[in-house]
Amino acid sequence: MDRADLLKKADDLIKGDRAKDYGDAYQNHDKIAIGWNVIAKSAFESHGRVTASHVALMMDWVKTARLLNTLDHEDSWIDKAGYTALGGEFSPKDKK
């Protein structure tokens, strides 16, 4: 796929299904930023950095913020479960 096709497809998704599923893009990203700031602050306080486990939490929060707009979006629930499983797997490796 060339860049023009890729950008057209992204534009169609952002203005179509994604907008319908996740609501206003700015508001959704603002919700995500709020959650990520909480996670990052805690990560730096507890580990001095953002770890892989923290990233799993952040990605879970992306799905949570999206679900706040469309609670029955099955893919987001499945993705949240996947990020939880990954975070649980990563956490022993991320000990202080």
ChimeraX attribute file (.defattr): number of C-alpha atoms within 10 A of each C-alpha:
attribute: neighborCount
match mode: 1-to-1
recipient: residues
	/A:1	6
	/A:2	6
	/A:3	8
	/A:4	9
	/A:5	10
	/A:6	11
	/A:7	12
	/A:8	11
	/A:9	11
	/A:10	13
	/A:11	12
	/A:12	13
	/A:13	13
	/A:14	17
	/A:15	13
	/A:16	11
	/A:17	11
	/A:18	16
	/A:19	14
	/A:20	13
	/A:21	17
	/A:22	21
	/A:23	17
	/A:24	15
	/A:25	13
	/A:26	9
	/A:27	12
	/A:28	17
	/A:29	15
	/A:30	13
	/A:31	17
	/A:32	20
	/A:33	16
	/A:34	12
	/A:35	18
	/A:36	19
	/A:37	12
	/A:38	11
	/A:39	18
	/A:40	19
	/A:41	13
	/A:42	15
	/A:43	17
	/A:44	12
	/A:45	11
	/A:46	12
	/A:47	13
	/A:48	12
	/A:49	13
	/A:50	17
	/A:51	20
	/A:52	16
	/A:53	22
	/A:54	21
	/A:55	19
	/A:56	21
	/A:57	22
	/A:58	21
	/A:59	20
	/A:60	23
	/A:61	21
	/A:62	21
	/A:63	22
	/A:64	20
	/A:65	23
	/A:66	22
	/A:67	19
	/A:68	15
	/A:69	15
	/A:70	15
	/A:71	14
	/A:72	11
	/A:73	15
	/A:74	11
	/A:75	11
	/A:76	19
	/A:77	16
	/A:78	12
	/A:79	16
	/A:80	21
	/A:81	14
	/A:82	15
	/A:83	20
	/A:84	17
	/A:85	12
	/A:86	16
	/A:87	21
	/A:88	14
	/A:89	13
	/A:90	17
	/A:91	15
	/A:92	10
	/A:93	11
	/A:94	14
	/A:95	10
	/A:96	9
